[in-house]
Structures are given as structure tokens and as C-alpha cells.
Amino acid sequence: MEREEAESLMSDIAGWELVEEDNLKLVRKFTFPDFREALTFVNKVGAIAEAENHHPDILIVYRRVTLTLFTHEVGGLSMNDFVLAAKINELFDK
């Protein structure tokens, strides 16, 4: 996916940032009251990721969770990344 297409989809996934490192990625940081709630969220994200067969990079630092999405097979972003980001947003907003 080209950057222009990715930028046009960003309004559908509030809170996510488009980051360009070695390739385009979606990144979102979440903050929770404590580690237990952060871990619970990560486990729920893991269940969604397994169901979608599309797995984010996950970093937990105490009560902060950073998720990074990109498609390894294409070396950048695909529509699957945006679908998973939207599903994660629904989970977080519950």
C-alpha cells in the first residue's frame, strides 16, 4: 500500500499514527490504570489477532501498551492492518 492510500484510511482508525521506519506501520499507544488491565487488554487483542490470523507487535511497559501493525509478507501496510486496527479500537472503546 502506498502512503497516500494509507493516509486516506487514517480517519477510519482514530488514535493510530502512520509511522515510516524501514516501512510503513500503524502505531497506537494505550494507557491503563494498572498492569493487570493492560495485560487483560493485550490478551483480548491476542484473541482478535488469532481470529484474524494477523498479529501485531506488542510492547507492554507497566500500564502502557504499544501496538504496531504492518504486514510482513508485503513489507508494509495492507488492508488487513486497517481492519485489525479498527477491531482493536472497538475493543478498547468498550
C-alpha positions in Angstrom: 0.0 0.0 0.0 1.3 3.4 -0.9 1.5 6.2 1.7 -1.3 8.3 0.0 -3.8 5.4 0.3 -2.8 4.7 3.9 -3.2 8.4 4.7 -6.7 8.4 3.2 -7.7 5.5 5.5 -6.4 7.0 8.8 -9.6 8.8 9.6 -11.2 5.4 10.0 -8.9 4.4 12.8 -8.8 7.1 15.4 -5.8 7.2 17.7 -3.4 5.4 15.3 -0.4 7.0 13.8 1.2 6.3 10.5 4.9 5.8 11.0 7.6 5.3 8.4 10.6 3.4 9.7 12.0 0.7 7.4 8.4 0.5 6.0 5.0 2.0 6.7 3.4 0.9 10.0 0.4 1.8 12.2 1.2 2.5 15.8 -1.1 3.2 18.7 -0.3 3.6 22.4 -2.8 2.8 25.1 -2.7 3.6 28.8 -4.4 1.7 31.5 -4.9 2.2 35.3 -2.5 -0.7 36.1 -0.5 -3.6 34.7 -3.4 -6.1 35.2 -5.7 -4.1 32.9 -3.0 -3.6 30.4 -2.4 -7.3 30.3 -6.1 -8.1 30.1 -6.3 -5.8 27.0 -3.3 -7.4 25.4 -4.9 -10.9 25.9 -8.1 -9.7 24.2 -6.0 -8.2 21.3 -4.3 -11.5 21.0 -7.6 -13.4 20.6 -8.7 -11.0 17.9 -5.3 -11.3 16.2 -5.5 -15.1 16.2 -9.0 -15.0 14.8 -7.8 -12.7 12.0 -4.5 -14.6 11.6 -2.8 -11.2 11.6 -0.5 -10.4 14.6 0.6 -7.1 15.9 3.9 -6.3 17.5 3.1 -5.8 21.2 5.1 -3.9 23.8 3.9 -3.7 27.4 5.6 -1.3 29.8 3.8 -1.4 33.2 0.4 0.2 32.3 1.2 1.3 28.8 0.7 -0.9 25.7 2.1 0.0 22.3 0.8 -1.9 19.3 2.5 -1.8 15.9 0.7 -3.2 12.8 2.2 -4.0 9.4 2.1 -6.9 7.1 5.4 -8.8 7.0 4.5 -10.6 3.7 4.3 -7.3 1.8 6.9 -5.4 3.7 4.5 -2.6 4.7 0.8 -1.9 5.2 -2.1 -3.8 3.8 -5.9 -3.5 4.3 -5.6 -6.2 6.9 -3.7 -3.8 9.1 -6.5 -1.2 9.0 -9.2 -3.9 9.6 -7.3 -5.1 12.7 -6.7 -1.5 13.9 -10.5 -0.9 13.7 -11.3 -4.1 15.6 -8.8 -3.1 18.3 -10.3 0.3 18.6 -13.8 -1.3 19.1 -12.3 -3.5 21.8 -10.7 -0.5 23.6 -13.8 1.6 23.4 -16.0 -1.0 25.1 
